[in-house]
Amino acid sequence: MNDDPDLSRQPNTAVDNGSIQSDEDIKPGHLSSGHLPSHPDPSAESHGFAPQQTQSNPPSDASTKIFDDIINSEIGVSTLLNRLKQSVASARDFAAFMKKRSNLEEEQAQGLKKLCRTTHDSVRRPDNRQGSYARQFDEIVQIHERMADNGMQFALSLHQMHEDLQEMAANADRGRKHWKQSGLNAEKRAQESEAAMEKAKAKYDSLAEDHDRARTGDRQSGKKFGLKGPKSAAQYEEDLLRKVQAADADYSSKVQAAQAQRQELLNTLRPQAVRSLQDLISEIDSALTLQLQKFASFNEKLLLSNGLSVSPLNQQGDVQASRQKSLRGVVHSIDNEGDLRTYVLSFSSQVPAKPSEIRYERHPTLAPQQHTPPPAARQQPNFGPPPSSFPMQAPPPQQYQPPPPHVEDTPSPAGVGPAGSFYGGPPAPSQPLAMRDGAPQLPAYQLNQPPAPQATPPAPSSRNGSPFPADLPPLKPVFGVSLDSLFKRDGSAVPLIVYQCIQAIDMFGLDVEGIYRLSGTASHIAKIKALFDNDATKVDFRDPEFFLHDVNSVAGVLKQFFRDLPDPLLTNEQYAGFIEAARIDDDLVRRDSMHAIINNLPDPNYATLRAVALHLYRVQEHQSANRMNSSNLAICLGPTLMGSNTSQHIADAGWQVRVLDTILQNTYQIFDDD
């Protein structure tokens, strides 16, 4: 008998831990509850994912008789034990599958939620597109968050199914071990009693045959020797008779015991073991089938929930559902034209004033001298330094083309020259164009004041003389002078040499392959350095004659200027901070750390670094032609701008490159582009 309450048969619709519930306790429609209705749900059938109840054909009478004969035979218990072992193994395999699938779904759901969080933060950053795109992309992220929640609930349900199957398999295995011991012991006892009966019968048969031979005289007559001496034939026969009677009594008792044991086995022990094993097999098989149905239903609900998240069913009268958009509808709601207009209109307060009209003005020196105003009425040319705020680019020099002859013109107002220059006296009488309006001026990038023909020195070009006279004295040295000293002396936060070199490269070198990587000519670099050390205000790199048409030498001069600074551009004081910031792996944290350090630089260093960074950003925008991306520029200029004069700095060359590379990749996040 089974006295263990844990091993008694449980109803097919419930388990001790409550994981598999009866039909009345199961609530359909809750994915995270871990329950599945055992009866079809009409609403679920309408969606086509209700669990299907399989029905087998009823067995025939012949097969039922054969089945009963087998399980009630001597091999019945061992056969059912093996079958129960298979059911337990199948339940454990499916439980392991549920655990692995649950872990995969949980990892995917957590990864999707993490992706949604990081994407939501990045979309709201000011350097990303805003407007309808940001709003609709936020809706897309929310749809994915709902899908991640569905996946997390699905993973929790699978984990609960895994635990239920594991407990069910453990209970079935304990019952199997119990009935293996009880049922097989009963079989063994019956076999042992039958074996003892057979042994008693063999002894009884042997003694009976000996007694029969002694009684009929088959043996040789005479005396038989026993332990107490010789026996006669009568005495020997009498002894055999007593032994036969004792063997007969023993054999009879063994037969009765074997009969009783066989009767108990067939009527009580074997049917009880067979019935209990059948109940255990039916229970674990039913539980496994129910868990498989739940697994199928949960998969269908997961797909349906994700499908409704991507494309909800908007029914009439359902206000909440009508507010939800499908993924396709969200994407179609992006207004590209509206976003562009909104972004452009946000800069309405920053629109600069309209530039003055561009006109061609003939230089007065090209007109005949007899028709030029008297020298006393002209202003002397102004050769002072250019203003401190330089444009980063200037138009290239235009070739002068004389106007066609015999073109009539309207005279200018009295006292005003062609470019607004003041000339005393009344206007000249009506004459041909070359004699009435005076001489036109040079292109707009040259001096606006018309100089006197005899007092104006020739422009420093190879046509009127070499711009590199021998032995130029260093009247206003630039190389080896600190940025602060240059700022105090010249009044410009960006040194004139930096401005001129950047201007030349922007005009003539953006598409030169290997700019800043290829070295210029040493003799050219020396001559250009002498020009700047003499007087930087007289150098104008808009004319390529000034740098001998060698833009690589201009880049070399700029790098030499930064190498010769007593304190590097990024300063020795902030060197350790830049290196520590470069060691940060997170791109955003590294950028923000460097931004804070750059804001603490002295004013000349900050202004110069800003001009250089914006210039290098323009260089890398032409990388398809010059082959110089931000990484290559950082390798060429990083140690130069940070200073590499000591062995310690040389050891940090890799981090120095990373500092400049980070600045170039985030130029417009660190510096304003106005």
C-alpha atoms as one frame of an Amber mdcrd trajectory, in Angstrom:
protein
   0.000   0.000   0.000   1.113   3.587  -0.617   1.165   5.366   2.755   3.121
   8.411   1.482   0.627  11.265   0.868   2.992  12.918  -1.652   2.899   9.807
  -3.809  -0.856   9.439  -3.919  -2.529  10.107  -7.198  -3.396  13.787  -7.842
  -6.230  14.990 -10.108  -5.145  15.732 -13.645  -6.324  19.329 -13.387  -4.232
  20.404 -10.386  -0.735  20.106  -8.946   0.427  20.722  -5.352   2.216  23.994
  -6.205  -0.838  25.389  -7.978   0.925  25.965 -11.278  -1.544  23.943 -13.285
  -5.014  25.038 -12.183  -8.468  23.779 -12.831 -10.658  25.179 -15.568 -12.496
  27.485 -13.168  -9.291  29.091 -11.811  -7.658  29.883 -15.158  -8.248  33.403
 -16.452  -7.752  33.793 -20.202  -6.179  36.844 -21.751  -3.362  37.449 -19.239
   0.041  36.730 -20.754   2.026  37.433 -17.605  -0.204  35.327 -15.291   1.296
  32.055 -16.519  -2.123  30.335 -16.906  -3.838  28.894 -19.932  -7.515  27.852
 -20.164  -7.997  24.132 -20.685 -11.230  24.762 -22.612 -11.298  26.748 -25.852
 -11.855  30.462 -25.487 -14.388  31.764 -28.054 -12.598  35.096 -28.303  -9.320
  33.311 -28.751 -10.788  31.080 -31.438 -11.844  34.172 -33.317  -8.193  35.146
 -33.566  -7.148  31.619 -34.496  -4.794  30.819 -31.582  -6.934  28.847 -29.096
  -5.311  25.629 -27.770  -6.489  22.580 -29.697  -7.856  19.564 -27.791  -6.596
  16.389 -29.468  -8.870  13.334 -29.299  -7.647   9.814 -29.989  -9.755   6.995
 -31.381 -11.196   4.631 -28.726  -9.172   1.397 -28.440 -10.660  -1.861 -29.700
 -11.579  -4.741 -27.404  -8.727  -6.894 -28.688  -6.085  -4.277 -28.066  -7.561
  -3.552 -24.623  -7.326  -7.269 -23.680  -3.726  -7.482 -24.886  -2.890  -4.276
 -22.993  -4.406  -5.659 -19.762  -2.605  -8.985 -20.180   0.733  -7.237 -20.545
   0.437  -4.878 -17.592  -0.914  -7.669 -15.334   1.877 -10.052 -16.294   5.267
 -10.392 -14.663   6.728  -7.738 -16.998   3.902  -5.262 -16.394   5.530  -3.386
 -13.521   8.939  -3.137 -15.205   7.305  -2.009 -18.475   5.366   0.775 -16.760
   8.451   1.826 -14.806  10.382   2.267 -18.058   7.482   4.192 -19.586   7.307
   6.500 -16.543  11.041   7.055 -16.819  10.560   8.203 -20.407   7.817  10.657
 -19.386   9.991  12.121 -16.645  12.903  12.544 -19.072  10.641  14.246 -21.631
   9.258  16.632 -19.013  12.748  17.567 -17.884  13.917  18.113 -21.450  11.005
  20.429 -22.164  11.613  22.230 -18.865  15.243  22.799 -19.883  14.052  24.099
 -23.233  11.685  26.498 -21.439  14.514  27.763 -19.240  16.844  28.459 -22.167
  14.079  30.077 -24.199  13.124  32.207 -21.178  16.717  33.390 -20.769  16.951
  34.271 -24.458  13.673  36.202 -24.400  14.676  38.017 -21.210  18.060  39.029
 -22.652  16.406  40.247 -25.845  13.751  42.217 -23.938  16.311  43.812 -21.619
  18.568  44.676 -24.557  15.643  46.218 -26.417  14.640  48.310 -23.387  18.237
  49.496 -22.944  18.393  50.408 -26.635  15.137  52.351 -26.286  16.480  54.312
 -23.311  19.736  55.290 -25.027  17.941  56.126 -28.274  15.401  58.278 -26.439
  18.230  60.255 -24.815  20.149  60.693 -28.068  17.089  61.850 -30.040  16.603
  64.770 -27.648  20.172  65.994 -28.036  20.348  69.425 -29.702  22.730  68.246
 -32.413  20.080  65.848 -33.760  17.116  66.681 -35.926  14.070  67.987 -34.037
  10.491  68.792 -34.973   8.104  66.133 -36.259  10.974  63.713 -36.799  11.910
  63.773 -33.101   8.287  63.390 -32.015   7.536  60.501 -34.352  10.833  58.787
 -33.633   9.939  58.985 -29.941   6.679  57.191 -30.838   8.707  54.491 -32.604
  10.819  54.050 -29.472   7.659  53.750 -27.359   6.333  51.017 -29.676   9.559
  49.100 -29.175   9.288  49.600 -25.413   5.839  47.997 -25.479   7.270  45.100
 -27.495  10.038  44.751 -24.907   7.428  44.623 -22.110   5.575  41.875 -23.986
   8.819  39.949 -24.350   9.581  40.311 -20.634   6.130  38.978 -19.679   6.597
  36.091 -22.107   9.963  35.270 -20.525   8.452  35.297 -17.006   5.661  32.961
 -18.129   8.163  30.521 -19.650  10.218  30.605 -16.454   7.137  29.724 -14.388
   6.372  26.847 -16.770   9.930  25.607 -16.324   9.579  25.542 -12.544   6.194
  23.775 -12.745   7.543  21.053 -15.011  10.626  20.579 -12.852   8.500  20.058
  -9.737   6.135  17.735 -11.584   9.054  15.670 -12.886  10.558  15.483  -9.390
   7.270  14.226  -7.892   6.877  11.653 -10.645  10.447  10.461 -10.185   9.929
   9.985  -6.433   6.764   7.996  -7.128   8.618   5.899  -9.681  11.351   5.036
  -7.199   8.792   4.118  -4.546   6.785   1.804  -6.781   9.927   0.351  -8.279
  10.960  -0.785  -4.832   7.488  -1.948  -3.729   6.373  -3.600  -6.948   9.644
  -5.309  -7.773  10.055  -6.531  -4.176   6.632  -8.145  -4.322   7.555  -9.848
  -7.593  10.848 -10.929  -6.105   9.203 -12.408  -3.002   6.793 -14.392  -5.141
   9.644 -15.704  -7.264  11.669 -16.640  -4.179   8.732 -18.544  -2.621   8.222
 -20.458  -5.861  11.910 -21.259  -6.035  11.828 -22.601  -2.429   8.791 -24.686
  -3.361  10.608 -26.169  -6.359  13.612 -26.988  -4.199  11.418 -28.734  -1.569
   9.660 -30.650  -4.330  12.961 -31.880  -5.765  14.092 -33.115  -2.336  10.758
 -34.761  -1.762  10.866 -36.520  -5.132  14.411 -37.784  -4.555  13.622 -39.241
  -1.125  10.415 -40.818  -2.406  12.331 -42.580  -5.184  14.942 -43.883  -2.683
  12.209 -45.173  -0.402  10.492 -46.885  -3.297  13.685 -48.645  -4.300  14.357
 -49.719  -0.726  10.816 -51.013  -0.356  10.767 -52.974  -3.622  14.251 -54.424
  -3.135  15.934 -52.817  -6.057  19.040 -52.325  -3.899  21.317 -55.170  -2.832
  20.150 -56.760   0.368  22.398 -56.891   3.364  23.427 -54.660   6.124  23.680
 -50.877   5.710  26.236 -49.046   7.729  25.058 -45.962   9.593  26.643 -43.684
  12.131  25.720 -46.006  14.965  26.680 -49.142  13.196  25.330 -51.386  10.505
  21.589 -51.161   9.673  19.359 -53.752   8.300  17.214 -53.275   5.209  14.139
 -52.799   7.348  15.802 -50.157   9.410  17.037 -48.385   6.255  13.565 -48.449
   4.758  12.098 -47.072   7.965  14.604 -44.209   7.971  13.815 -43.329   4.369
  10.117 -43.386   5.165  10.590 -40.887   7.983  12.628 -38.614   5.667  10.022
 -38.861   2.932   7.302 -37.892   5.358   9.331 -34.865   6.610  10.121 -33.773
   3.021   6.476 -34.157   2.114   5.418 -31.916   4.989   8.053 -29.298   4.048
   7.054 -29.439   0.403   3.415 -29.020   1.275   4.102 -25.957   3.445   6.247
 -24.388   0.718   3.463 -24.910  -1.793   0.990 -23.221   0.510   3.368 -20.296
   1.075   4.006 -19.899  -2.672   0.286 -20.054  -3.353  -0.405 -17.383  -0.735
   2.366 -15.167  -2.065   1.184 -15.601  -5.640  -2.377 -14.858  -4.615  -1.352
 -11.671  -2.789   0.783 -10.576  -5.736  -1.889 -11.134  -8.341  -4.806  -9.822
  -6.345  -3.256  -6.944  -4.374   0.381  -5.918  -4.847   0.745  -6.053  -8.627
  -2.602  -4.357  -9.434  -1.834  -1.655  -6.895   1.619  -0.989  -8.382   0.279
  -1.077 -11.939  -2.572   1.275 -11.106  -0.287   3.761  -9.315   2.273   3.724
 -12.122  -0.477   4.291 -14.682  -1.755   7.219 -12.644   1.720   8.756 -12.444
   2.245   8.332 -16.189  -1.131   9.829 -16.991  -0.551  12.735 -14.606   2.870
  13.762 -15.922   1.837  13.238 -19.551  -1.248  15.393 -19.039   0.811  18.070
 -17.327   3.372  18.062 -20.124   0.640  18.301 -22.767  -1.002  21.188 -20.913
   2.321  23.044 -20.671   2.870  22.511 -24.391  -0.566  23.994 -25.078   0.263
  26.954 -22.831   3.560  27.398 -24.657   1.784  27.471 -28.016  -0.820  29.920
 -26.735   1.816  32.216 -25.181   3.739  32.309 -28.460   0.602  33.244 -30.347
  -0.290  35.917 -27.781   3.237  37.334 -27.929   3.079  37.632 -31.709  -0.430
  39.082 -31.546   0.582  41.641 -28.878   3.615  42.726 -30.886   1.496  42.893
 -34.025  -1.068  45.081 -32.280   1.757  47.298 -31.020   3.088  47.720 -34.557
  -0.349  48.009 -36.194  -3.229  48.499 -33.685  -6.808  47.709 -34.662  -8.594
  51.064 -34.540 -12.258  50.214 -34.066 -15.000  52.781 -34.235 -15.960  54.148
 -30.840 -12.691  53.072 -29.197 -11.146  56.427 -28.274  -7.978  55.013 -26.730
  -7.294  52.729 -29.692  -7.942  55.526 -32.154  -5.195  57.576 -30.530  -2.602
  54.905 -31.161  -0.846  55.013 -34.500   0.666  52.137 -36.375   4.376  52.070
 -37.035   3.717  52.863 -40.677   1.438  55.743 -39.690   4.064  57.139 -37.330
   6.664  57.137 -40.097   4.239  58.750 -42.540   3.617  61.552 -40.015   7.175
  62.881 -40.398   7.031  66.263 -42.172  10.408  66.884 -43.798   9.451  70.223
 -45.354   7.890  71.458 -42.127  10.953  70.468 -40.086  13.242  72.283 -42.508
  11.116  75.426 -42.456  10.876  75.376 -38.655  14.627  74.974 -38.289  15.447
  77.757 -40.763  12.869  80.129 -39.280  14.400  79.687 -35.837  17.404  81.677
 -37.111  15.335  84.660 -38.180  16.828  86.832 -35.425  20.371  86.016 -36.544
  20.134  87.068 -40.182  22.994  89.543 -40.896  22.568  92.759 -42.793  22.669
  92.561 -46.571  26.162  93.126 -47.998  26.878  96.156 -50.103  26.557  95.930
 -53.857  29.554  94.497 -55.662  30.769  96.856 -58.401  33.693  96.994 -60.729
  35.774 100.109 -60.076  38.740 101.046 -62.197  41.929 102.028 -60.409  42.786
 105.730 -60.892  46.436 105.002 -61.709  45.408 103.300 -64.950  43.835 106.493
 -66.313  45.915 109.155 -68.243  47.785 111.366 -65.805  46.583 114.650 -67.376
  43.023 113.805 -66.378  43.687 112.648 -62.785  42.863 114.938 -59.904  45.743
 116.978 -58.547  47.924 115.236 -55.966  46.930 117.682 -53.258  43.294 116.580
 -53.474  44.051 112.810 -53.038  44.352 110.945 -49.826  47.468 109.007 -49.107
  47.135 105.213 -49.038  46.686 103.587 -45.681  49.211 100.794 -45.149  48.169
 100.138 -41.561  47.487  96.634 -40.241  44.279  94.878 -41.265  41.440  94.866
 -38.760  41.459  92.355 -35.947  38.365  90.564 -37.196  39.402  88.861 -40.433
  37.096  86.908 -42.715  38.201  83.285 -42.878  38.039  83.249 -46.681  38.371
  85.898 -49.374  37.548  85.803 -53.069  40.502  85.089 -55.354  42.003  88.039
 -57.285  40.135  88.826 -60.469  41.823  89.648 -63.738  41.376  93.234 -64.897
  39.529  93.676 -68.181  39.329  97.226 -69.600  35.884  98.503 -70.468  34.859
  98.728 -74.143  35.585 102.111 -75.767  33.058 104.823 -76.622  30.602 103.911
 -73.839  28.745 106.871 -72.468  28.364 107.259 -68.760  26.541 109.362 -66.227
  28.839 111.659 -64.260  29.281 111.131 -60.544  28.070 113.653 -57.968  30.393
 116.500 -57.194  33.217 115.685 -54.864  32.648 111.901 -54.718  34.899 109.413
 -56.489  33.979 106.052 -57.867  34.318 104.115 -54.575  32.936 106.790 -52.368
  36.346 108.470 -51.957  36.198 112.206 -51.484  37.828 114.431 -54.131  37.706
 118.209 -53.854  36.548 120.427 -56.724  33.814 120.251 -59.330  33.301 117.252
 -61.596  35.276 116.958 -64.792  33.591 117.928 -68.068  31.936 115.361 -70.266
  34.593 113.240 -71.945  35.000 109.581 -72.999  34.756 107.013 -70.242  38.485
 106.850 -69.597  38.619 110.647 -69.055  35.360 111.597 -67.375  34.808 109.375
 -64.378  38.391 109.036 -63.315  40.328 105.786 -63.028  38.552 102.626 -61.670
  39.921 101.045 -58.570  41.396  97.584 -58.033  39.182  94.582 -57.041  37.294
  94.791 -53.770  39.882  92.914 -51.645  42.531  95.644 -52.287  42.809  99.069
 -50.697  39.760 101.251 -51.105  41.698 104.559 -51.046  43.145 105.558 -54.460
  46.880 106.158 -53.891  48.933 108.753 -55.738  50.758 107.266 -58.693  54.227
 108.459 -57.676  53.950 107.959 -53.907  52.536 104.383 -53.878  55.156 101.649
 -53.486  54.773  98.765 -55.911  52.834  95.708 -54.763  55.122  92.918 -53.567
  54.839  90.574 -56.501  57.254  88.978 -58.904  56.016  91.326 -61.682  57.034
  94.549 -59.942  59.878  93.143 -57.887  60.579  90.203 -55.521  58.524  90.110
 -52.263  61.535  88.485 -50.569  64.340  91.063 -50.417  67.556  89.823 -48.919
  68.346  90.246 -45.205  64.956  91.353 -43.928  65.443  92.602 -40.336  63.105
  91.116 -37.660  61.354  94.365 -36.836  58.261  92.730 -35.328  59.213  89.076
 -34.621  56.459  86.466 -34.553  58.183  83.088 -34.159  59.118  82.194 -30.576
  56.823  84.877 -29.121  53.974  83.856 -26.786  50.369  84.268 -27.859  49.704
  86.659 -24.984  52.591  88.916 -26.082  51.372  88.936 -29.680  47.880  89.809
 -28.475  49.138  92.733 -26.415  51.396  93.979 -29.240  49.133  93.529 -32.291
  45.701  93.740 -30.639  44.446  90.601 -32.410  43.384  87.510 -30.429  44.250
  85.350 -33.451  47.848  86.084 -34.560  48.200  87.541 -38.051  50.401  84.650
 -39.168  47.701  82.129 -38.154  45.038  84.125 -39.977  47.129  84.487 -43.170
  48.134  80.803 -43.288  44.575  79.615 -42.690  43.333  82.009 -45.377  45.878
  80.750 -47.924  45.104  77.088 -47.283  41.340  77.716 -47.368  41.714  79.435
 -50.750  44.356  77.294 -52.426  45.016  74.124 -50.398  41.774  72.406 -49.384
  41.972  70.025 -52.345  45.765  69.495 -52.210  46.475  65.858 -51.407  48.435
  65.401 -48.176  48.042  68.979 -46.914  49.688  69.266 -43.441  51.251  65.845
 -44.010  53.639  66.696 -46.842  56.556  68.975 -45.945  57.100  72.197 -47.833
  60.384  73.437 -49.308  62.849  74.462 -46.592  64.065  77.543 -48.466  60.485
  78.693 -49.048  59.645  78.227 -45.385  62.686  80.263 -44.355  61.740  83.134
 -46.678  58.129  83.178 -45.468  59.294  83.180 -41.844  61.528  86.186 -42.579
  58.551  88.035 -44.085  56.423  87.518 -40.965  59.251  88.344 -38.558  59.846
  91.602 -40.461  56.274  92.881 -40.488  53.265  90.542 -40.615  50.942  93.372
 -41.612  52.616  93.626 -45.037  51.953  89.962 -45.902  48.874  89.141 -47.950
  48.505  85.442 -48.744  45.521  86.056 -50.988  48.186  86.580 -53.608  49.998
  83.248 -54.079  53.140  85.170 -55.108  53.714  85.828 -51.412  54.177  82.120
 -50.658  55.815  81.213 -53.970  52.762  79.191 -55.055  53.787  76.531 -52.499
  50.795  75.914 -50.220  52.584  73.024 -48.462  55.196  75.537 -47.313  52.383
  77.640 -45.829  51.230  74.605 -43.817  54.847  74.036 -42.759  55.183  77.663
 -41.595  51.998  77.348 -39.519  53.214  74.153 -37.870  56.623  75.752 -37.216
  54.911  78.719 -35.537  53.069  76.436 -33.117  56.231  74.384 -32.453  58.197
  77.538 -31.569  55.639  78.836 -29.046  57.154  79.122 -25.529  53.908  77.699
 -24.127  51.991  75.293 -26.439  48.625  76.261 -27.839  46.840  73.932 -25.396
  49.207  75.151 -22.580  51.385  73.193 -20.232  49.046  74.033 -17.373  46.134
  72.128 -18.926  48.279  69.322 -20.401  47.544  66.769 -17.656  43.819  67.520
 -17.823  43.714  66.935 -21.581  45.580  63.618 -21.244  43.247  62.416 -18.466
  40.221  63.370 -20.554  41.655  61.502 -23.564  41.807  58.310 -21.491  38.008
  58.300 -21.025  36.370  55.606 -23.163  32.878  57.100 -23.343  32.756  59.498
 -26.310  30.259  61.944 -24.799  31.978  62.122 -21.408  35.373  62.591 -23.104
  33.991  65.393 -25.302  32.353  67.195 -22.372  35.506  66.914 -20.252  37.648
  68.446 -23.016  35.027  71.145 -23.612  35.300  72.213 -19.971  39.125  72.335
 -20.153  39.066  74.337 -23.421  36.760  76.905 -21.827  39.446  77.494 -19.175
  42.172  78.348 -21.716  43.461  81.954 -21.886  41.625  84.188 -24.359  44.350
  84.214 -27.081  44.745  80.434 -26.832  40.985  79.855 -26.985  40.495  82.180
 -29.982  43.462  80.682 -31.859  42.369  77.095 -31.118  38.857  77.923 -32.313
  40.156  79.365 -35.603  42.468  76.375 -36.149  39.772  73.816 -35.276  37.194
  75.332 -37.622  39.845  75.503 -40.356  40.862  71.851 -39.868  37.187  70.896
 -39.918  36.940  72.477 -43.370  40.078  70.584 -44.413  38.596  67.232 -43.399
  35.378  68.039 -45.252  37.502  67.810 -48.430  39.081  64.493 -47.416  37.860
  62.832 -50.606  40.358  65.059 -52.449  43.116  65.743 -49.893  43.029  62.320
 -48.144  43.216  64.014 -44.744  40.492  62.944 -42.339  40.311  63.923 -38.673
  42.548  61.033 -37.602  45.300  61.927 -40.099  45.146  65.602 -39.138  45.336
  64.684 -35.461  48.434  62.563 -36.094  50.145  65.418 -37.954  49.160  68.283
 -35.623  48.277  66.738 -32.234  51.822  66.644 -30.765  52.530  70.082 -32.307
  49.575  71.789 -30.622  50.113  70.066 -27.271  53.890  70.315 -27.131  56.272
  67.354 -27.425  59.536  68.794 -26.134  59.981  66.434 -23.177  60.337  62.680
 -23.038  57.158  62.451 -20.950  55.189  64.297 -23.623  56.640  62.061 -26.318
  55.418  59.012 -24.399  51.905  60.519 -24.454  51.886  60.979 -28.234  48.989
  58.559 -28.694  46.833  60.425 -26.163  47.827  63.770 -27.721  46.518  62.533
 -31.068  43.272  61.440 -29.400  42.824  64.914 -27.868  42.907  66.676 -31.250
  40.868  63.909 -32.928  38.120  64.364 -30.324  38.145  68.145 -30.868  37.885
  67.762 -34.656  35.047  65.224 -34.402  33.072  67.561 -32.120  34.110  70.958
 -33.487  30.639  72.435 -33.725  29.658  71.029 -30.319  32.677  72.679 -28.633
  32.866  75.935 -30.656  30.101  78.092 -32.043  30.012  78.254 -35.830  29.144
  81.960 -36.059
